[in-house]
Amino acid sequence: MKVKVPYFLLAIAAFILFAGCQKSIVAKTGMVKFTFRNMVNTAPMALDATTYTNAFGETYTISRFKYYVSNIRLTGTSTKAIENESYHLVDESIPGSLSFSFETDENTFSGISFLLGVDSTRNVSGAQTGALDPLNDMFWTWNSGYIMAKMEGTSPQSNQAGSKIEYHIGGFSGVNNTLKTIDLAFPAGKTLIISEGKTSNVRLEADFNKWWQTPNDIKIVNLPVCTTPGALAKQVADNYSKMFTITDVVNN
């Protein structure tokens, strides 16, 4: 006697078999590590120790330099990988902040993209923790939000007390929005290969001297201080968005 099995029971059995197979497929993952090296022209940045000269012949020293890197993604022809909870404060005075890593699936990538600054959602989310903690001295108020990038130092061309220069660049909305999306392709002939259990490295340089020029001329003698959102902050951000280059990609 032939026993007929109801169609819905066959369907359930097939689904259970398929789900079991899916669970047995575990994505292979590796790590990508980003390392930032802050420069002034071709020289590594040295806080409080070196006098630099900008394109206008003005001299200056740097005592503080830090900026936010967020919303990091690896990009390829037909794929991308996005870091979760992606907020990092790169601070020249804290060597450990110059590098960070995240885990992602095996794949091959041709470039990276990140936001220079803190996205608008987090700017209106109030006091937070980690890289976004107000104790990092990179937060104004819930209305003004985060300082995206900060430089402090001195210059004999400054008319401020103590010859100080200060650039606290922020503003996350409207015509003077200072948020900058940075898209960088890897050097010619280089690709990033994420392999199971291994860490591949992306090395970047940030040239501070880009803050002064292109497309806007920012002369210390005229503009030694910018510490509020507005048109000047937008001009500085337009300049410093050009400061990043990828110097090497090392696969392991």
C-alpha positions as CSV (number, residue, x, y, z in Angstrom):
1,M,0.0,0.0,0.0
2,K,1.5,3.3,-1.0
3,V,1.4,6.0,1.7
4,K,0.8,9.5,0.5
5,V,2.7,12.2,2.4
6,P,0.9,15.6,2.5
7,Y,2.6,18.3,0.5
8,F,2.9,20.7,3.4
9,L,4.9,18.1,5.4
10,L,7.3,17.7,2.5
11,A,7.7,21.5,2.3
12,I,8.4,21.7,6.1
13,A,11.0,18.9,5.8
14,A,12.7,20.7,2.9
15,F,12.8,24.0,4.8
16,I,14.3,22.3,7.9
17,L,17.0,20.7,5.7
18,F,17.7,24.0,3.9
19,A,17.9,25.9,7.2
20,G,20.3,23.3,8.6
21,C,22.6,23.6,5.6
22,Q,22.5,27.4,5.9
23,K,23.6,27.2,9.6
24,S,26.5,25.1,8.7
25,I,27.9,27.8,6.4
26,V,30.0,30.1,8.5
27,A,31.4,33.2,6.9
28,K,35.2,33.4,6.9
29,T,36.5,36.6,8.3
30,G,39.7,38.5,8.7
31,M,40.8,41.9,10.0
32,V,41.6,45.2,8.4
33,K,43.8,47.7,10.3
34,F,44.0,51.4,9.6
35,T,47.0,53.4,10.6
36,F,47.2,57.2,10.3
37,R,50.4,59.2,10.2
38,N,50.0,62.9,10.7
39,M,52.4,65.0,8.7
40,V,53.3,68.6,7.8
41,N,54.4,68.6,4.2
42,T,56.8,65.6,4.1
43,A,57.8,65.6,7.8
44,P,56.1,63.7,10.6
45,M,54.2,66.0,12.9
46,A,55.9,66.9,16.2
47,L,53.8,68.6,18.8
48,D,55.4,71.6,20.5
49,A,58.8,70.7,19.1
50,T,59.0,72.0,15.6
51,T,58.4,75.3,13.8
52,Y,56.6,74.9,10.5
53,T,56.0,77.2,7.5
54,N,52.9,77.5,5.5
55,A,52.5,78.4,1.8
56,F,52.3,82.1,2.7
57,G,55.7,82.1,4.6
58,E,54.0,82.2,8.0
59,T,55.6,80.2,10.8
60,Y,53.7,78.2,13.4
61,T,53.9,75.4,16.0
62,I,51.3,72.8,16.8
63,S,50.3,71.8,20.3
64,R,47.1,69.9,19.6
65,F,45.8,68.1,16.5
66,K,42.9,65.7,16.4
67,Y,40.0,64.8,14.2
68,Y,37.1,62.4,13.9
69,V,37.1,59.5,11.4
70,S,33.7,57.8,11.1
71,N,31.4,55.7,9.0
72,I,34.3,53.7,7.5
73,R,33.7,51.4,4.6
74,L,35.8,49.3,2.3
75,T,34.8,49.7,-1.3
76,G,35.1,47.5,-4.4
77,T,33.7,47.1,-7.9
78,S,30.6,45.3,-6.8
79,T,30.9,45.0,-3.0
80,K,31.5,46.9,0.2
81,A,32.1,46.3,3.9
82,I,31.0,48.7,6.6
83,E,32.3,48.9,10.1
84,N,29.7,48.8,12.8
85,E,29.5,51.6,15.4
86,S,32.2,53.4,13.4
87,Y,33.5,56.4,15.3
88,H,37.2,57.1,16.0
89,L,39.0,60.1,17.4
90,V,42.5,60.3,15.9
91,D,44.6,62.3,18.4
92,E,48.3,63.1,17.7
93,S,49.0,63.2,21.4
94,I,47.7,59.7,22.0
95,P,49.8,57.2,19.9
96,G,47.3,54.4,20.4
97,S,44.5,56.4,18.7
98,L,46.4,56.5,15.4
99,S,45.5,52.9,14.6
100,F,42.3,50.9,14.8
101,S,40.9,47.6,13.3
102,F,37.7,45.9,12.5
103,E,36.6,42.4,11.4
104,T,35.0,41.8,8.0
105,D,34.2,38.9,5.6
106,E,36.8,37.6,3.2
107,N,36.9,39.7,0.0
108,T,39.0,42.0,-2.1
109,F,38.6,45.8,-2.1
110,S,40.0,48.6,-4.2
111,G,39.5,51.6,-1.9
112,I,38.0,53.1,1.2
113,S,35.5,55.8,2.2
114,F,34.9,57.5,5.5
115,L,33.3,60.6,7.0
116,L,35.7,63.2,8.3
117,G,33.7,64.3,11.3
118,V,30.6,63.0,13.2
119,D,27.4,62.4,11.3
120,S,24.4,64.6,11.9
121,T,22.4,61.9,13.8
122,R,25.1,61.6,16.5
123,N,25.5,65.4,16.7
124,V,21.9,65.7,18.1
125,S,22.0,62.6,20.3
126,G,23.4,64.3,23.4
127,A,26.2,63.1,25.5
128,Q,27.7,59.8,24.5
129,T,30.6,57.5,25.3
130,G,33.9,56.2,23.9
131,A,35.3,58.3,21.1
132,L,32.2,60.5,21.3
133,D,32.5,61.2,25.0
134,P,32.4,65.0,25.7
135,L,35.4,64.5,28.0
136,N,37.5,64.2,24.8
137,D,37.0,68.0,24.5
138,M,35.5,67.7,21.1
139,F,31.9,68.6,21.9
140,W,30.2,72.0,22.1
141,T,26.5,71.7,22.8
142,W,23.5,69.7,21.5
143,N,22.8,72.6,19.2
144,S,26.4,73.1,17.8
145,G,27.4,69.5,18.1
146,Y,30.8,68.0,17.7
147,I,34.1,69.6,16.7
148,M,35.0,67.6,13.6
149,A,38.7,68.6,13.7
150,K,40.9,70.7,16.0
151,M,44.2,72.4,15.8
152,E,45.9,74.6,18.4
153,G,49.3,76.2,18.4
154,T,51.2,79.5,18.2
155,S,52.4,81.8,15.5
156,P,54.3,85.1,15.6
157,Q,51.8,86.2,12.9
158,S,48.9,85.9,15.2
159,N,47.5,89.0,16.9
160,Q,46.0,87.0,19.7
161,A,47.2,86.9,23.3
162,G,50.2,84.6,23.6
163,S,50.4,84.5,19.8
164,K,47.9,81.6,19.9
165,I,46.2,80.1,16.9
166,E,43.1,78.0,17.3
167,Y,40.9,76.2,14.7
168,H,38.0,74.2,16.1
169,I,36.0,73.2,13.1
170,G,32.4,72.2,13.4
171,G,28.9,72.6,12.0
172,F,26.8,69.7,10.7
173,S,23.9,71.3,8.9
174,G,22.9,74.0,6.4
175,V,25.1,75.8,4.0
176,N,28.1,75.8,6.4
177,N,28.1,72.0,7.0
178,T,31.7,70.9,7.6
179,L,31.1,67.2,7.3
180,K,33.3,65.7,4.5
181,T,33.1,62.4,2.8
182,I,36.5,61.2,1.9
183,D,36.8,58.7,-1.0
184,L,40.3,57.2,-1.6
185,A,41.4,54.6,-4.1
186,F,44.3,52.4,-3.2
187,P,47.7,53.2,-4.9
188,A,48.1,51.8,-8.5
189,G,48.5,48.1,-8.5
190,K,47.3,47.7,-4.9
191,T,44.2,45.9,-3.6
192,L,43.1,45.0,-0.1
193,I,42.7,41.3,0.4
194,I,40.8,40.1,3.5
195,S,41.8,36.6,4.3
196,E,40.5,34.3,7.1
197,G,42.3,34.8,10.4
198,K,44.7,37.4,9.0
199,T,45.1,41.2,9.3
200,S,45.7,43.4,6.3
201,N,46.8,46.9,6.7
202,V,45.9,50.3,5.2
203,R,48.3,53.1,5.9
204,L,47.3,56.7,5.5
205,E,49.0,60.1,5.9
206,A,47.2,63.4,6.8
207,D,49.1,66.5,5.8
208,F,48.2,69.4,8.1
209,N,49.6,72.0,5.8
210,K,46.5,71.4,3.5
211,W,44.5,73.4,6.1
212,W,45.9,76.7,4.8
213,Q,45.3,76.6,1.1
214,T,43.2,75.1,-1.8
215,P,40.6,76.0,-2.5
216,N,40.7,78.8,0.2
217,D,43.6,80.9,1.4
218,I,43.6,80.9,5.2
219,K,46.3,83.3,6.4
220,I,47.2,83.4,10.1
221,V,47.8,87.1,10.0
222,N,44.1,87.6,9.0
223,L,42.4,84.6,10.5
224,P,44.3,83.2,13.6
225,V,41.1,81.8,15.3
226,C,38.0,79.9,14.2
227,T,36.1,78.3,17.0
228,T,32.5,78.4,15.9
229,P,30.4,77.0,13.1
230,G,30.1,79.3,10.1
231,A,31.5,80.3,6.7
232,L,35.1,80.4,7.9
233,A,34.8,76.9,9.4
234,K,33.3,75.7,6.1
235,Q,36.3,77.1,4.2
236,V,38.8,75.4,6.5
237,A,37.0,72.1,6.1
238,D,37.0,72.5,2.3
239,N,40.8,72.8,2.6
240,Y,41.5,70.0,5.0
241,S,39.3,67.5,3.1
242,K,42.3,67.2,0.8
243,M,44.8,66.3,3.5
244,F,44.5,62.4,3.2
245,T,46.5,60.0,1.0
246,I,46.9,56.3,1.2
247,T,50.5,55.5,1.2
248,D,50.4,51.7,1.3
249,V,48.3,48.5,1.5
250,V,49.9,45.4,3.0
251,N,48.1,42.1,2.9
252,N,48.9,39.2,5.3
